[in-house]
Amino acid sequence: MSQVPSDRVYNDSHEWLMDNGDGTATVGISDHAQDALGDLVFVEPPKIGDALSAKEACAVVESVKAASDIYSPISGEVVEVNEELGDSPELINGDAYGAGWIFRLTISEPSEIEELLTAEAYGELIAEEE
């Protein structure tokens, strides 16, 4: 069974979001998602300064199996992207919740975080898919 850390919340499209406590949040894809995609070979993150809406496609991850859109869990402005993924997209496969983070954004609508899934609810969702 895939890891589901309880210190973050999840989108039903398999992105995770961690509130950094400083008005920003970090976003990546779940261990379940990276496992389903297989070996990642390319990541196209959003651009710094992009204004994102919740549930908006904003990035792409490409694996040996398929390319998949990444959706922003909440609204905000992109303030940082994980530049290391350009040379090492496999960081997501090896550490989806750590070194494999994709981007950070400012939190423009904090109430949107409450609409995301808890670790427990996300665990139940992926258990149904496995």
DRENVO-613114 format. One record per residue: residue number from 0; x negated, y negated, z of N, C-alpha, C, CB in turn. Coordinates in Angstrom, 1 decimal, decimal comma, padded with zeros to 4 digits. Glycine has a CB too. Example, Ala and Ser with C-alpha at 12.3 -4.5 7.8 and 13.67 -1.06 7.14 Angstrom:
<loros>
 lomi    n.x    n.y    n.z   ca.x   ca.y   ca.z    c.x    c.y    c.z   cb.x   cb.y   cb.z
    0 -013,2  005,7  007,8 -012,3  004,5  007,8 -013,2  003,3  007,8 -011,3  004,5  009,0
    1 -012,8  002,2  007,1 -013,7  001,1  007,1 -012,9  000,0  007,9 -014,1  000,6  005,7
</loros>
This chain:
<loros>
 lomi    n.x    n.y    n.z   ca.x   ca.y   ca.z    c.x    c.y    c.z   cb.x   cb.y   cb.z
    0 -000,8  001,2  000,0  000,0  000,0  000,0 -000,9 -001,3  000,0  001,0  000,0  001,2
    1 -000,4 -002,3 -000,7 -001,2 -003,5 -000,8 -001,2 -004,3  000,5 -000,6 -004,4 -001,9
    2 -002,3 -005,1  000,7 -002,4 -006,0  001,8 -001,4 -007,1  001,7 -003,9 -006,5  002,0
    3 -000,9 -007,5  002,8  000,0 -008,7  002,8 -000,3 -009,5  004,1  001,6 -008,3  002,8
    4 -001,3 -010,4  004,1 -001,7 -011,1  005,3 -000,5 -012,0  005,8 -002,9 -012,1  005,0
    5 -000,4 -012,1  007,1  000,8 -012,8  007,7  000,5 -014,3  007,9  001,1 -012,2  009,0
    6 -000,7 -014,8  007,5 -001,0 -016,2  007,7 -000,7 -017,0  006,4 -002,5 -016,4  008,0
    7  000,1 -016,5  005,5  000,6 -017,2  004,4  002,0 -016,8  003,9 -000,4 -017,0  003,2
    8  002,5 -017,5  003,0  003,9 -017,2  002,5  003,7 -016,8  001,0  004,8 -018,4  002,7
    9  004,8 -016,3  000,4  004,7 -015,7 -000,9  005,9 -016,1 -001,8  004,7 -014,2 -000,8
   10  005,6 -016,1 -003,1  006,6 -016,4 -004,1  007,0 -015,0 -004,6  006,0 -017,2 -005,3
   11  008,3 -014,9 -005,0  008,7 -013,6 -005,5  008,0 -013,2 -006,8  010,2 -013,5 -005,7
   12  007,3 -014,1 -007,4  006,5 -013,8 -008,6  005,1 -013,5 -008,3  006,6 -015,0 -009,6
   13  004,8 -013,2 -007,0  003,6 -012,7 -006,5  002,4 -013,7 -006,3  003,1 -011,6 -007,4
   14  002,7 -014,9 -006,2  001,7 -015,9 -005,8  001,8 -016,0 -004,3  001,8 -017,3 -006,5
   15  000,6 -016,3 -003,6  000,6 -016,6 -002,2  000,3 -018,0 -002,0 -000,4 -015,7 -001,4
   16  000,7 -018,6 -000,9  000,4 -020,0 -000,6  000,0 -020,0  000,9  001,6 -020,9 -000,8
   17 -001,1 -020,7  001,2 -001,5 -020,9  002,6 -001,6 -022,4  002,8 -002,9 -020,3  002,9
   18 -000,8 -022,9  003,9 -000,8 -024,3  004,3 -002,2 -024,5  005,0  000,4 -024,6  005,2
   19 -003,0 -025,5  004,5 -004,3 -025,7  005,1 -004,2 -026,6  006,3 -005,2 -026,4  004,0
   20 -003,0 -027,2  006,6 -002,8 -028,0  007,8 -003,3 -029,4  007,6 -003,6 -027,4  008,9
   21 -003,7 -029,8  006,4 -004,2 -031,2  006,2 -003,4 -031,9  005,0 -005,7 -031,2  005,8
   22 -002,2 -031,3  004,8 -001,4 -031,9  003,7 -001,6 -031,2  002,4 -001,6 -033,3  003,5
   23 -002,5 -030,2  002,4 -002,8 -029,4  001,1 -002,5 -028,0  001,4 -004,3 -029,6  000,7
   24 -002,4 -027,2  000,3 -002,2 -025,8  000,4 -003,0 -025,1 -000,7 -000,7 -025,4  000,2
   25 -003,4 -023,9 -000,4 -004,2 -023,1 -001,3 -003,3 -022,0 -001,9 -005,4 -022,4 -000,6
   26 -003,5 -021,7 -003,2 -002,7 -020,8 -003,9 -003,5 -019,7 -004,6 -001,8 -021,5 -005,0
   27 -003,0 -018,5 -004,6 -003,7 -017,4 -005,3 -002,6 -016,4 -005,7 -004,8 -016,8 -004,5
   28 -003,0 -015,3 -006,2 -002,1 -014,2 -006,5 -002,3 -013,1 -005,5 -002,2 -013,6 -007,9
   29 -001,3 -012,3 -005,2 -001,3 -011,3 -004,2 -002,2 -010,1 -004,6  000,1 -010,8 -003,8
   30 -002,6 -009,4 -003,6 -003,3 -008,1 -003,8 -002,5 -007,2 -004,7 -003,7 -007,4 -002,5
   31 -001,2 -007,1 -004,4 -000,3 -006,3 -005,2 -000,4 -006,7 -006,7  001,1 -006,4 -004,7
   32 -000,3 -008,0 -007,0 -000,4 -008,5 -008,4 -001,7 -008,2 -009,1 -000,1 -010,1 -008,4
   33 -002,8 -008,5 -008,4 -004,1 -008,2 -009,0 -004,2 -006,7 -009,3 -005,3 -008,7 -008,1
   34 -003,7 -005,8 -008,4 -003,8 -004,4 -008,6 -003,0 -004,0 -009,8 -003,3 -003,7 -007,3
   35 -001,8 -004,6 -009,9 -000,9 -004,2 -011,0 -001,5 -004,7 -012,4  000,5 -004,9 -010,9
   36 -002,2 -005,8 -012,4 -002,8 -006,4 -013,6 -004,0 -005,6 -014,0 -003,2 -007,8 -013,4
   37 -004,8 -005,0 -013,1 -006,0 -004,4 -013,4 -007,2 -005,3 -013,4 -005,9 -003,6 -014,7
   38 -008,2 -005,0 -014,1 -009,5 -005,8 -014,1 -009,2 -007,1 -014,8 -010,6 -005,0 -014,8
   39 -009,4 -008,2 -014,1 -009,2 -009,5 -014,7 -010,4 -009,9 -015,5 -008,9 -010,6 -013,5
   40 -010,2 -010,5 -016,6 -011,3 -010,9 -017,5 -011,3 -012,4 -017,8 -011,2 -010,1 -018,8
   41 -010,2 -013,1 -017,5 -010,2 -014,6 -017,8 -009,1 -015,2 -016,8 -009,8 -014,8 -019,2
   42 -009,5 -016,4 -016,4 -008,5 -017,2 -015,6 -008,5 -018,6 -016,1 -008,9 -017,2 -014,0
   43 -007,3 -019,1 -016,4 -007,2 -020,5 -016,8 -006,4 -021,2 -015,8 -006,5 -020,6 -018,2
   44 -007,1 -022,0 -014,9 -006,4 -022,6 -013,8 -005,8 -023,9 -014,3 -007,4 -023,0 -012,6
   45 -004,9 -024,5 -013,5 -004,4 -025,8 -013,8 -005,5 -026,8 -013,8 -003,2 -026,2 -012,9
   46 -005,2 -028,0 -014,3 -006,2 -029,1 -014,3 -006,1 -030,0 -013,0 -006,1 -030,0 -015,6
   47 -007,2 -030,4 -012,5 -007,1 -031,3 -011,4 -006,3 -032,6 -011,8 -008,5 -031,7 -010,8
   48 -005,4 -033,0 -011,0 -004,5 -034,1 -011,3 -003,2 -033,7 -011,8 -005,2 -035,0 -012,2
   49 -003,0 -032,5 -012,3 -001,7 -032,0 -012,8 -000,7 -032,1 -011,7 -001,8 -030,5 -013,3
   50  000,5 -032,7 -012,0  001,6 -032,7 -011,1  002,5 -031,5 -011,4  002,4 -034,1 -011,2
   51  002,6 -030,7 -010,4  003,4 -029,4 -010,6  004,7 -029,5 -009,8  002,5 -028,2 -010,1
   52  005,7 -028,8 -010,4  006,9 -028,6 -009,7  007,0 -027,1 -009,2  008,1 -028,9 -010,7
   53  007,8 -026,9 -008,2  007,9 -025,5 -007,7  008,4 -024,6 -008,8  008,9 -025,5 -006,5
   54  007,9 -023,4 -008,8  008,3 -022,4 -009,8  007,8 -022,7 -011,2  009,7 -022,2 -009,7
   55  007,0 -023,7 -011,4  006,5 -024,1 -012,7  005,3 -023,2 -013,1  006,2 -025,6 -012,8
   56  005,2 -022,7 -014,3  004,0 -022,0 -014,8  002,9 -023,0 -014,9  004,3 -021,3 -016,2
   57  001,8 -022,7 -014,3  000,7 -023,7 -014,3 -000,7 -023,1 -014,6  000,7 -024,4 -013,0
   58 -000,8 -021,8 -014,7 -002,1 -021,2 -014,9 -001,9 -019,9 -015,6 -002,9 -021,0 -013,5
   59 -002,9 -019,3 -016,0 -002,8 -018,0 -016,7 -004,0 -017,1 -016,2 -002,9 -018,1 -018,2
   60 -003,7 -015,8 -015,9 -004,7 -014,8 -015,6 -004,5 -013,7 -016,7 -004,6 -014,2 -014,2
   61 -005,7 -013,3 -017,2 -005,7 -012,3 -018,3 -006,5 -011,1 -017,8 -006,3 -012,9 -019,6
   62 -005,9 -009,9 -018,0 -006,6 -008,7 -017,6 -006,8 -007,8 -018,8 -005,8 -008,0 -016,5
   63 -007,4 -006,7 -018,6 -007,5 -005,8 -019,7 -006,2 -005,2 -020,2 -008,4 -004,6 -019,3
   64 -005,1 -005,4 -019,3 -003,8 -004,9 -019,7 -002,9 -006,0 -020,3 -003,1 -004,4 -018,4
   65 -002,9 -007,2 -019,8 -002,0 -008,3 -020,2 -002,4 -009,6 -019,7 -000,6 -007,9 -019,8
   66 -001,8 -010,7 -020,2 -001,9 -012,0 -019,7 -000,7 -012,3 -019,0 -002,2 -013,1 -020,9
   67 -000,8 -013,0 -017,8  000,3 -013,4 -017,0  000,3 -014,8 -016,6  000,4 -012,4 -015,8
   68  001,4 -015,5 -016,6  001,5 -016,8 -016,1  001,5 -016,8 -014,6  002,8 -017,5 -016,6
   69  000,9 -017,8 -014,0  000,9 -018,1 -012,6  001,8 -019,3 -012,3 -000,6 -018,3 -012,0
   70  002,7 -019,1 -011,3  003,7 -020,2 -011,0  003,3 -020,9 -009,7  005,1 -019,5 -010,9
   71  003,5 -022,2 -009,7  003,2 -022,9 -008,5  004,3 -022,6 -007,5  003,1 -024,4 -008,8
   72  004,0 -022,2 -006,3  005,0 -021,9 -005,3  005,8 -023,1 -004,8  004,4 -021,2 -004,1
   73  005,1 -024,3 -004,8  005,7 -025,5 -004,4  005,3 -026,7 -005,3  005,3 -025,8 -002,9
   74  005,9 -027,8 -005,1  005,6 -029,0 -005,9  004,4 -029,7 -005,2  006,8 -030,0 -005,9
   75  003,6 -030,3 -006,1  002,4 -031,1 -005,6  001,5 -031,4 -006,7  001,7 -030,3 -004,5
   76  000,4 -032,1 -006,3 -000,6 -032,4 -007,3 -001,9 -031,6 -007,1 -001,0 -033,9 -007,2
   77 -002,4 -031,0 -008,2 -003,6 -030,2 -008,1 -004,8 -031,1 -007,7 -003,9 -029,5 -009,4
   78 -005,5 -030,7 -006,6 -006,6 -031,5 -006,1 -007,9 -030,7 -006,2 -006,4 -031,9 -004,7
   79 -007,9 -029,4 -006,4 -009,1 -028,6 -006,6 -008,8 -027,3 -007,3 -009,7 -028,3 -005,2
   80 -009,7 -026,8 -008,1 -009,5 -025,5 -008,7 -010,8 -024,7 -008,4 -009,3 -025,6 -010,3
   81 -010,6 -023,4 -008,3 -011,8 -022,5 -008,0 -012,6 -022,3 -009,3 -011,2 -021,1 -007,5
   82 -013,7 -023,2 -009,4 -014,5 -023,2 -010,5 -015,3 -021,8 -010,7 -015,5 -024,3 -010,4
   83 -015,5 -021,1 -009,6 -016,2 -019,8 -009,7 -015,5 -018,8 -010,6 -016,5 -019,3 -008,3
   84 -014,1 -018,9 -010,7 -013,4 -018,0 -011,5 -013,7 -018,0 -013,0 -011,9 -018,2 -011,3
   85 -014,2 -019,2 -013,4 -014,6 -019,3 -014,8 -015,7 -018,3 -015,2 -015,1 -020,7 -015,1
   86 -016,6 -018,1 -014,4 -017,7 -017,1 -014,6 -017,4 -015,7 -014,0 -019,0 -017,6 -014,1
   87 -016,6 -015,7 -013,0 -016,3 -014,5 -012,3 -014,8 -014,3 -012,0 -017,1 -014,5 -011,0
   88 -014,0 -014,0 -013,0 -012,6 -013,8 -012,7 -012,3 -012,6 -011,8 -011,8 -013,7 -014,1
   89 -013,3 -011,7 -011,8 -013,1 -010,5 -011,0 -013,1 -010,8 -009,5 -014,2 -009,5 -011,3
   90 -013,4 -012,0 -009,1 -013,3 -012,4 -007,7 -011,9 -012,1 -007,2 -013,7 -013,9 -007,5
   91 -010,9 -012,3 -008,1 -009,5 -012,1 -007,6 -009,3 -010,6 -007,3 -008,5 -012,5 -008,7
   92 -009,9 -009,7 -008,2 -009,8 -008,3 -007,9 -010,4 -007,9 -006,6 -010,4 -007,5 -009,1
   93 -011,6 -008,5 -006,3 -012,3 -008,1 -005,1 -011,9 -008,7 -003,8 -013,7 -008,4 -005,3
   94 -011,3 -009,9 -003,9 -010,9 -010,6 -002,7 -009,7 -011,6 -003,0 -012,1 -011,4 -002,1
   95 -008,6 -011,1 -003,3 -007,4 -011,9 -003,8 -007,0 -012,9 -002,8 -006,2 -011,0 -004,0
   96 -007,2 -012,7 -001,5 -006,8 -013,7 -000,4 -007,9 -014,5  000,1 -006,2 -012,9  000,7
   97 -009,1 -014,4 -000,5 -010,3 -015,2  000,0 -011,0 -015,9 -001,2 -011,3 -014,3  000,7
   98 -012,1 -015,3 -001,7 -012,9 -015,9 -002,7 -012,1 -016,0 -004,0 -014,1 -015,1 -003,0
   99 -011,0 -015,3 -004,2 -010,2 -015,3 -005,4 -009,1 -016,3 -005,4 -009,6 -013,9 -005,6
  100 -009,1 -017,3 -004,5 -008,1 -018,3 -004,6 -008,1 -019,0 -005,9 -008,2 -019,3 -003,4
  101 -007,0 -019,6 -006,4 -007,0 -020,2 -007,8 -007,0 -021,7 -007,7 -005,8 -019,7 -008,5
  102 -006,1 -022,3 -006,9 -006,1 -023,8 -006,9 -005,6 -024,3 -005,6 -005,3 -024,4 -008,0
  103 -005,8 -025,6 -005,3 -005,3 -026,2 -004,1 -004,5 -027,4 -004,6 -006,5 -026,7 -003,1
  104 -003,4 -027,7 -003,9 -002,6 -028,9 -004,3 -002,1 -029,6 -003,0 -001,4 -028,4 -005,1
  105 -001,7 -030,9 -003,2 -001,1 -031,6 -002,1  000,3 -031,1 -002,0 -001,2 -033,2 -002,4
  106  000,8 -031,1 -000,8  002,2 -030,7 -000,5  003,1 -031,9 -000,6  002,3 -030,0  000,9
  107  003,9 -031,9 -001,7  004,8 -033,1 -001,9  006,2 -032,9 -001,3  004,9 -033,5 -003,3
  108  006,6 -031,6 -001,1  007,9 -031,3 -000,6  007,7 -030,2  000,5  008,9 -030,9 -001,7
  109  007,3 -030,5  001,7  007,1 -029,5  002,7  008,2 -028,5  002,9  006,8 -030,1  004,0
  110  009,5 -029,0  002,7  010,6 -028,1  002,9  010,6 -026,9  001,9  011,9 -028,9  002,7
  111  009,9 -027,1  000,8  009,9 -026,0 -000,2  009,1 -024,7  000,4  009,2 -026,4 -001,5
  112  008,2 -025,0  001,3  007,5 -023,9  001,9  008,4 -022,9  002,6  006,4 -024,4  002,9
  113  009,4 -023,5  003,3  010,4 -022,7  004,0  011,2 -021,8  003,1  011,3 -023,6  004,8
  114  011,3 -022,1  001,8  012,0 -021,3  000,9  011,2 -020,1  000,4  012,4 -022,1 -000,3
  115  009,9 -020,0  000,7  009,1 -018,9  000,2  009,3 -017,7  001,2  007,6 -019,3  000,1
  116  008,8 -016,5  000,7  009,0 -015,3  001,5  007,9 -015,2  002,6  008,9 -014,1  000,6
  117  008,3 -014,7  003,7  007,4 -014,4  004,8  006,6 -013,1  004,4  008,1 -014,1  006,2
  118  005,5 -012,8  005,0  004,7 -011,6  004,7  005,6 -010,4  004,8  003,5 -011,5  005,7
  119  006,4 -010,3  005,8  007,3 -009,2  006,0  008,3 -009,0  004,9  008,1 -009,3  007,4
  120  008,9 -010,1  004,5  009,9 -010,1  003,3  009,2 -009,7  002,0  010,6 -011,4  003,2
  121  007,9 -010,3  001,9  007,2 -010,0  000,6  006,8 -008,5  000,6  005,9 -010,9  000,5
  122  006,4 -008,0  001,8  006,0 -006,6  001,9  007,2 -005,7  001,5  005,6 -006,3  003,3
  123  008,4 -006,1  001,9  009,6 -005,3  001,6  009,8 -005,3  000,0  010,8 -005,8  002,3
  124  009,6 -006,5 -000,5  009,8 -006,7 -002,0  008,8 -005,8 -002,8  009,5 -008,2 -002,4
  125  007,6 -005,8 -002,4  006,6 -005,0 -003,2  006,8 -003,5 -002,9  005,2 -005,4 -002,9
  126  007,3 -003,2 -001,7  007,5 -001,7 -001,4  008,6 -001,2 -002,3  008,0 -001,6  000,1
  127  009,5 -002,0 -002,7  010,6 -001,6 -003,6  010,0 -001,4 -005,0  011,7 -002,7 -003,7
  128  008,9 -002,2 -005,4  008,3 -002,1 -006,7  007,3 -000,9 -006,8  007,6 -003,4 -007,0
  129  006,8 -000,5 -005,6  005,7  000,5 -005,7  006,3  001,9 -005,8  004,8  000,4 -004,5
</loros>
